Every structure is written in structure tokens, then in C-alpha cells.
Amino acid sequence: MNIKTLIKLFVFIYILLFSSITFSKEVVVRIVSKDLSADNELHQQYMSIGVEALKKQGIDIKLEVVELTGGQSYKEKLPLAIMGGDQFDIIYDQYGYDKVMADQGLLLDLTPYIEKSEYFANAMYGLNKERIKNYPYLLRAHPPRVRIATVRADYLEKAGMGEPQNLDDYYKMLKAFSESDFDGNGANDTFGLTMTGDTSRCDWIFDPAFGITTTWNKNAGSYSHKFVSSGMKDKLEFYNKLYSEGILDPEYITDKWDTMEDKYYSGKAGMICGNVGITMNIYQGKMNNVQGSDTPIISLKPPADAFGAIDASKEPRGYMISALSEVQDEAFAFLEYWVTPEGNITEKLGLEGMHYNMKDGAYVLTDLHPTFESRFFYPKLEDPVKVLVLAAAQSLDYADKMVTFDNMFAYPEELQPQADNANNTYQEYSYKFITGEMPLSDFDKYVELWLNNGGQAITDYANSILK
Amino acid sequence: MKLIKKHFLLYLFILPTLIFLFIFHYLPIYESKLAFQKYRIIGPNEWVGFRYFNILFNNSAFYNVLWNTVIISTMKIAFTFPIPIILALTLNEVRKLSHRRFFQSILYIPHFLSWVIISGIFISMLSINNGAVNNIIQLMGNEPINFLTNANYVRWILVISEIWRSAGWDSVLYIAAIYSINQELYDSAKIDGASRWQQVIFITLPMIVPMMITVFILNLGFFLSAGFDQVFNLMNAATLSRIDIIDTYVYRVGLLQGNFSLSIAGGLFKGFFGFILILSTHFLAKKYTGRGLW
């Protein structure tokens, strides 16, 4: 063996040794999420905070944010990627694909991890704890995702009214908005209320006011769907009254969510139903931008002191860990970091230097903070500094106290077309009743049609599984 | 083999296209077997036969959706087929080249807009609050009409927006066919005293009939498509039962629920139907006009 060969051998062994030492310390955790991009420097900066924190605990991970290709949106890209054999350790889902994976045993049961965790117990809201009990695959620490009425505080003042306490107060308030020119543009063109696509946003606050408490209601020993209940008829009558008096925006059915918000910010609609929590910060920020000044918005108590029932069977969205992952402990540790007191700071305040600064030991939010959204969780931990605008804090308070749980369930594969048909029948006829195209005296005809269009099939199924 | 050797270079030119077609258009057909299987992310799929076709066909909504698709496609073919021909004939009569090119460009532009933008334009124009169309209606002393939620109008909105978007672009083929007509035919006709209108009827139109037949047969292959992007962006709860088509139905009930087998079953049904339509139209056209796809 000559000297050249010896040197080559030595270099080869050195590289091998060095690589094996490197690989033995660092594990790769692959994460895929709708709100994370491998090409976004801010996202990388955000992730590195978690990675560095874990390193200090002796957990050395290399986080790989996977950029999905194929398909038009994350909704399409994720199942295509998984079908194509791509493996991820941490997966975010909000489109129901988790159910497909869970049914095939591909998701990790997070119960033992959560029980051992010293942070998740404090970070999760009551609804999150109820859901993880029933479906231990999707992890979420976030306030209940209900919708709440929000109005401009100055509109209420101009109307000479306090915050509405019941349904009658809501009606008077909305009527006042639609009959006045509070936006001061010289035209009576403001609607009391607008929505987007259908009435589901405002059903969160109005359903309980008409006795609609859960999706399935037991009457005389058997269950029937809320879509065909007497409460639903009364609610449609209420919406019809709003529509015929010009209080409800007639374009609500064709407006997308951005058009709805635009009408709210520009004063063309007095009230919308928006997401509780930090999203109110965004509404407030946009309202100030459009109005050119500080224009406070507030959240209103639901008229029946309760929100519409929320599905407690499972989280509709959240993070999950693959059962096939070889780095499950590390993956959970990364997720857990964001509900620690340290992680809570980043999840609530954002990136230092961009969304907040430290000044004399105190957190000072920058002008960019209203544009920030947490990437993983919104833990039920104390905010490091006041981050929520009035409407946001109010909405969280109401949501925490007034959320109610639903008894809905996922339909089996063979019933999904029937459920879709029944739902579409409800959507179409609810619009006809609201606009007056069909009189409410024909409600029984609609019920018969709903039952024929898949309603009977799903009702029979509900009666077979609900006790 | 002799032919291939003789024109070897020509075959070499089309080889990449053939390979592309084979890999991306023919090979994937094999995976349509997923319509007969219960998909499993890991492990072999489970053979379930016609289960997903039964799920589709045993639901009354599917027949409504199928009927919508047939009606909308028929309306579109009936109205969008002749308009590009008329446009091409009209453009051909514009004598000045610069004017012709200008109008051609104007007519092509809508084709490059996505349906998201076009539906936004139509929603805005037809808006019951300050939409241009309703403003005119109100000026004439009538009540505004909510076109986009009206069951009687919504299909026509699909047809009109489709014409607005595609008529200009679709006229390209016919313009090209018109340009390939031998000028001597027109010269002879002029000498024989034929008017401009007679030249169009007796020369231009007959000469582009082969192109018309080809385009018609090919369009029929997509008869059950009816335009997913367009319908998806224009549909709402009030008009769903009138314009819900196979593609939007299968997308909602199959793809969004993660039920790919159901989606593929719907797609396979559509493809099979389109295949039968193309073949039968081709043979009918061949029998009665002597011209078909091949």
C-alpha cells in the first residue's frame, strides 16, 4: 500500500467517523403545515427558536419544513403527498384527512405524552381536553373556535344603546344601524348585519336563542336533526324579518369572507360575526387602517348567554404525529415547547425585533404586532404583556364561559353523499325562507323534502348510534 | 419499418411528445383501478368492486347533478360553438390588417383571466346593490334582480360568461382555417359576380366545415365536464341544485372527504361517457359527411 492510498483511506475513515458522530447526535424531524413555508425566512426564524430551546435541553433536532407540491391548496396537497408515499413526522391538518389516517392506524395516540407533559394540562382549554379524550390524535391548545357578534363601539353610542342583552335588543340594535347613516356618507346604505355564503357564522349566537342546542335532539324517544326542528323554523323567521326589513344584506349569500369584512370596515354593515380571540386584533387593525383612526370595536354577549353547540368529538384542526415516525419523542418535545412559558412568549408576541422589543425589561409591541399570528398554539397561559384588544379579550371571556358541547359525529363513507345532499337541501331552502321566496308555512314541505334527500338515512343512522 | 427508417428524423422529433403523452396521459389510466379499491395509505388497497359506483348511483343527488351537467353542457355547446365561427368570419371581413389584429387581441384577452377573476367581475356587475346591470334595470324603472341567486338565470350566466371568456380564443382555429383557403377561389368567385356574403356562404363556410366537425367531436369528449372552475366560483347555496355538476359534486363529496376512490369512480364514469360520445360522433360524422377524427 503506497502513501497516496494510505492518505485516501485515512480521509475516508475520518469522514465516516465525523459523519457518524454528527448523525448520532442530530435527528431530523419533518414537519408539514399550511402555515409554514421552507422558503419563508421568518418561518425559519420562528422554528429556530424552538430548535435552539430544545438543544439547551439536550434534544438536538434538525427541523425540516417540507414544502408540498402538486394540487392547488394545502387541502389537496397534503393527501396527495401522503398518497404518494411521502413521510412526515409532524403534520398539520384542518380538512379531515386526519380521520382517513387515524382509521388506518397511521396516527400516534398522544394520550401518554399529554399525561406525562407538565405543560399541556395548563395550556389546553376545557374544550381541547374534552376533544383529546375522545380523539387522541389531533393536538390543539386554542380557545373554542366559535363566532361572536362584533360591532363598532361608536355605532352603539350613536344609536343611544347599550350592549344588547337578548334577542329583542339585537333586533333593535340592527334596525338602528340599518335606518341610520352612522358612517356619515350621506346615504342610507348601511345594513344592520352581513354574513358570508350562508348563516352559519351568526348561527353561533342565534341558535341557542331559538332553543337549538345540539345537532341531534331527542323528542319522544328518538333523535331528529336540528335542520328540521321547530327552533330552526323560528330562527329562519327571524332572519326573514331582518331580510324583509332591509336589515340583512341581500348579498350575503354571494359575498366571500373578504367582501363581508370589507363591508364591516367601510361602514356598509353594522355587525358581523367573527372569530373569537386573536383574530379580533386583526379586525381591529384593519378597521383602524380603513377608518384612518382609532375606531374601537367590541364583542357582544350572545343573546341567550350561550354559543351554539360545538363539536367535542374531535378537534377539527391541529397537529398530529405520524405513528410511523421514528422520532416521535422529539416531535412531541418540539410541539410541547410552544406551550411552555418560554414558548408562550413567542406564540403570543411573535419575533423579537419585529413584532416586539425589550425595553427596560418590559415587552413593547411594535406596529407590526397586529399582523402576527401564532404558528402552533394559543396556550391558555397568561399573556406576557397585554396583546389583545378589547374585542379580543371580551370574546375569549365569553367563549370560555358560554361554550356548549355538541353531539354530532362523523358519518361513515356510504352515508357521506346522503349527508351532503341533506345539508345542501337545508342550505337552499333556508335561503328561500329567509328571502321570502318560499313562505314559512311551507316548512313541512321542506322537512319532507329534506328527509327524502338523505335526511332520513342520516337520522336512522343517528338513532342507531346515539343513546 | 421502412417508413420509420425513411422518416427517422421526423419520428425522432415527435418522440419526446409521445413519451410525455404516454407517461402523463396513458400510464395514469392504470391507477384508475383505485375506483374499485378501498384506498389504504400504507399496505395494499382492498378490492371492493363496484362499491363506490353504488355509493354514487344510489344517491338521488347524483342524478340531479348528472342532469345539471347535461343541461349546462348542451347549453354551452349550443351557444359557444357557433359564436367563435361567427367571430372568425366577421374578423376575416375586416380589411385593414392593423384593425384586425387589434380586435383579435382584444378578443383573446379574457381567455387569460382565471375564473376567480371572471366570477368576481360578473358578481360585481350583477350585484343587486349597485351592480352595473341592476343600475340599468333600475334606471328603466324596474326592480333589481338578484341574478346570481335566481334559479332561472344562473345557467345563462354560466353560458354568457363562458362565451365572454372563450369565444375569442376559440376563434383562433377557425381564423387559421380561413387563412389557409386558397385565394384563387375568392378571385374566381369575384369574377363570377359573387357578392361578399355569397363568398362567405359558398366558399368560406364549406371550407372550414372539416375544422368545425373536428372541434365539435373533440368538444363532445368533454361533454360531461361543464367547467369545474367556473361553476365552483359562481355557485352558492341558493343555486347549488341548479348548477352543481359532476366535477363539483365529486370534489365536495369525494376529494374534500379524503375519499379518493369515490372521486375516481366519478371521474371514470365521466371519462367512459365521454369516450362513448367521441366514438359515436366520429362514426356518425364519418358516415354522413365523410369526415371524422381519423
Interface residues (C-beta under 8 A of the other chain):
Chain A: K75 E76 P79 I82 M83 Y95 G96 Y97 K99 V100 M101 Q104 L106 D189 G197 D198 D249 P250 E251 I253 T254 L324 E413 E414 Q416 P417 Q418 D420 N421 N424 T425 Q427 E428 S430 Y431 K432 T435 N452 N453 G454
Chain B: Y39 R40 I41 I42 G43 I55 L56 N59 S60 A61 F62 I123 S127 I128 N129 N146 L148 T149 N236 A237 A238 L240 S241 D244 R252 V253 L255 L256 Q257 G258 N259 F260 L262
